[in-house]
Amino acid sequence: MPAPRIFRAYSWNVNGIRSVATKGWSAFLKKARADVIALQETRAHPDQLTPEVRQPKRWRTSYVSADRKGYSGVATFARRAFESQAFAVGPEFDPEGRVQKSTFGALTLFNVYFPNGSGKNRDNGRVPFKLAFYRALFDRIEPLRAAGPVLVVGDFNTAHQDIDLARPKQNHKTSGFLPEERAELSRWLDSGWTDTFRHLHPDKKDVYSWWSQRFGVRERNVGWRIDHILASPSVLPHLQAARIHTKIMGSDHCPISVDLTPTVLE
């Protein structure tokens, strides 16, 4: 008997959907064998996209855009029918178009682009906003775990432990690895959310999801693992695989994915 088909979910910060569309996006859609792809930092309203990018053949799509054009935004692409909408976190956050809630049968998937803590002057001026977003989203999502399996996927803009970036000692004062940011992510994990990649690969080193665009950084693998797929407890019995697709280019981030047994949808 053939093994039952898996349900495969990807997350990818594309750093501009119009940009990635010129860098192998169509090939990725064909090869990924994905059931759902959650995109962050789309940087475009749907009416700014060509029909081929906005809704490729045999894909269903849904977009949540920032009020400001060319900024932030998330989108979900799926091979099957799904329900999707913007998810309200708070009036100070919602205009940035950072959260999308989609349902696939019993499974709820939150596609999230967490704020970066760096301010306009490359300081840590936006860290308070970032931490407030983390807390507000946690408070809104946490009660929903009781209703069924939940995934929270996206660019969390935080590396959790030393193993999650190439140069931890040099970055303890850099947003993305500040003690208070790491503590907030720890709060999620301590409350029962599971980092799917670390659950299956607890000691795997030198595997990152984001690299600076400075010359040669990605080639030397001086990266950070700041993109995560968190699972509620009821998802874990269905978890089959968690991957970071470091060889897929097109953005300063690479895609990450999980494979789940299809019964998670029931």
C-alpha positions in Angstrom: 0.0 0.0 0.0 1.4 3.5 -0.8 2.1 5.8 2.1 -0.7 8.4 2.7 0.0 11.7 1.1 1.3 14.4 3.5 0.0 18.0 3.9 2.9 20.3 3.2 3.0 23.9 4.4 5.7 26.4 3.4 6.5 29.8 4.9 8.7 32.3 3.0 9.6 36.0 3.4 9.9 36.9 -0.2 11.2 40.5 0.4 8.8 41.7 -2.3 6.5 39.4 -4.3 7.1 41.4 -7.5 10.8 40.9 -7.1 10.7 37.2 -6.4 8.4 36.7 -9.3 11.4 37.5 -11.6 13.7 35.1 -9.6 12.3 31.7 -10.0 9.0 32.0 -8.3 7.1 30.0 -11.0 9.6 27.2 -10.8 9.3 27.1 -7.1 5.5 26.8 -7.3 5.9 23.9 -9.7 8.5 22.0 -7.7 7.6 22.6 -4.1 4.7 20.0 -3.9 3.1 22.4 -1.5 -0.5 22.4 -0.3 -0.1 25.9 1.2 2.5 28.6 0.9 2.5 31.5 3.4 4.4 34.6 2.1 5.6 37.5 4.2 6.8 41.0 3.2 4.9 40.9 -0.1 5.2 44.7 -0.4 2.3 44.9 -2.9 -1.4 45.3 -3.1 -3.1 42.7 -5.3 -4.0 45.3 -7.9 -0.3 46.0 -8.4 0.4 42.4 -9.5 0.0 40.9 -12.9 -2.7 38.2 -13.1 -0.1 35.5 -13.4 1.6 36.5 -10.1 -1.6 37.5 -8.3 -3.3 34.1 -8.9 -1.3 31.4 -10.7 -3.1 28.6 -12.5 -4.4 25.9 -10.1 -3.7 28.1 -7.1 -6.1 29.9 -4.8 -4.8 33.1 -3.2 -5.6 35.5 -0.5 -3.8 38.8 0.4 -3.6 41.1 3.4 -1.8 44.3 2.6 -0.5 47.2 4.6 -2.3 50.6 4.2 1.0 51.9 2.9 1.9 50.6 -0.5 5.2 48.9 -0.9 5.4 47.9 2.7 4.9 44.7 4.7 2.0 42.5 3.7 1.3 38.8 3.8 -0.3 36.4 1.3 -1.4 32.8 1.3 -1.4 30.5 -1.7 -3.1 27.1 -1.6 -3.9 24.2 -3.8 -7.3 23.6 -2.1 -10.2 25.7 -1.1 -9.6 27.6 2.1 -11.1 30.4 4.1 -8.8 33.4 4.8 -9.0 36.9 6.3 -7.0 39.6 8.0 -6.6 38.9 11.7 -7.0 41.9 14.0 -4.3 42.2 16.6 -4.7 45.9 17.6 -5.3 49.3 16.0 -1.7 50.2 16.3 -0.6 47.1 14.4 -3.4 46.3 11.9 -2.6 49.0 9.3 0.7 47.3 8.7 -0.9 44.2 7.3 1.0 41.6 9.3 -1.4 38.8 10.2 -3.6 36.5 8.1 -5.7 33.7 9.5 -6.6 30.8 7.2 -8.5 27.6 7.8 -7.9 24.3 6.0 -10.5 22.0 7.4 -9.8 21.7 11.2 -6.4 23.3 10.8 -5.9 27.0 11.5 -2.8 28.6 10.0 -1.6 32.1 11.1 0.7 33.7 8.5 2.6 36.4 10.4 5.2 39.0 9.5 6.5 40.0 12.9 8.0 43.5 13.1 11.7 44.2 13.0 13.0 45.9 16.1 15.4 48.2 14.2 14.5 51.8 14.0 15.0 54.3 11.1 18.4 55.1 12.4 19.5 51.5 12.6 19.0 51.6 16.4 16.7 49.4 18.5 14.0 52.0 18.5 11.2 49.8 17.3 11.8 47.0 19.8 9.0 48.1 22.1 6.6 48.0 19.2 7.9 44.6 18.2 7.5 43.2 21.8 4.0 44.7 22.1 3.0 43.0 18.8 4.3 39.6 20.1 2.3 40.0 23.3 -0.9 41.2 21.7 -0.8 38.4 19.1 -0.1 35.8 21.7 -3.1 36.9 23.7 -5.3 36.8 20.7 -4.2 33.4 19.4 -3.6 31.5 22.7 -7.3 30.8 23.4 -7.8 29.4 19.9 -5.7 26.3 20.5 -8.5 24.7 22.4 -10.7 24.6 19.3 -8.3 22.6 17.1 -4.8 22.3 15.6 -3.0 25.6 15.0 0.2 26.6 13.1 1.8 30.0 13.5 4.2 30.5 10.6 6.3 33.3 9.4 9.2 35.7 9.8 9.5 36.1 13.6 12.5 38.4 13.2 14.0 36.7 16.3 16.7 34.0 16.6 16.0 32.1 19.8 19.3 30.5 20.9 23.0 30.7 20.1 22.7 27.8 17.7 20.3 29.8 15.6 22.8 32.3 14.3 26.3 32.2 13.0 27.7 34.9 15.3 25.8 35.0 18.6 28.5 36.7 20.7 28.6 39.7 18.4 24.8 40.2 18.3 23.6 40.3 21.9 22.9 44.0 21.4 21.4 43.6 17.9 17.6 43.5 17.4 16.7 40.0 16.5 18.8 38.5 19.3 18.2 40.9 22.2 17.6 39.2 25.5 14.1 40.7 25.8 13.2 39.5 22.2 14.5 36.0 22.9 12.6 35.9 26.2 9.3 36.8 24.5 9.8 33.9 22.0 10.7 31.7 25.0 7.4 32.7 26.6 5.5 31.3 23.6 7.5 28.0 23.7 7.1 27.7 27.5 3.4 28.0 27.1 3.1 24.9 24.9 3.9 26.1 21.4 6.6 23.9 19.7 9.3 25.1 17.3 8.9 22.4 14.7 12.4 22.5 13.3 14.1 22.3 16.7 11.7 19.6 17.8 12.9 17.3 15.0 16.5 18.7 14.7 17.4 19.8 18.3 21.2 19.9 17.7 21.4 20.8 14.0 23.9 23.7 13.4 24.7 26.1 10.6 21.2 26.0 9.1 19.7 29.5 8.7 16.8 31.1 7.0 18.1 34.7 6.5 21.3 36.3 5.5 22.4 39.9 5.1 22.5 41.1 1.5 26.0 42.3 2.0 28.4 40.8 -0.5 29.5 37.2 0.2 27.5 36.8 3.4 25.2 34.1 2.2 28.0 32.3 0.4 29.9 32.1 3.7 26.6 31.1 5.5 26.8 33.9 8.0 23.1 33.7 8.7 20.2 33.7 11.2 17.3 31.3 11.8 14.5 33.8 12.3 11.8 32.2 10.3 9.8 29.6 12.3 6.8 27.3 12.2 5.3 27.0 15.6 2.8 24.2 16.3 0.1 23.8 19.0 0.2 20.6 21.0 -2.6 18.9 18.9 -0.4 19.3 15.7 2.6 17.4 17.1 1.2 13.9 16.5 0.8 14.8 12.9 4.3 16.3 12.4 6.4 14.3 9.9 9.2 16.6 8.8 10.5 20.2 9.2 12.9 21.6 6.7 14.8 24.8 5.9 15.4 25.1 2.1 18.7 26.9 2.1 19.3 26.3 -1.6 16.2 28.1 -2.8 17.1 31.6 -3.9 15.1 34.7 -4.8 15.0 36.5 -1.5 17.3 37.3 1.5 15.3 34.7 3.3 14.8 31.1 2.2 11.6 29.0 2.5 10.9 26.8 5.5 8.3 24.0 5.6 6.6 21.2 7.5 5.0 18.0 6.5 1.9 16.9 8.4 -0.2 13.8 8.1 -3.4 14.8 6.3 -5.6 13.7 9.2 -4.6 17.1 10.8 -7.3 18.6 8.6 -10.1 16.4 9.9 
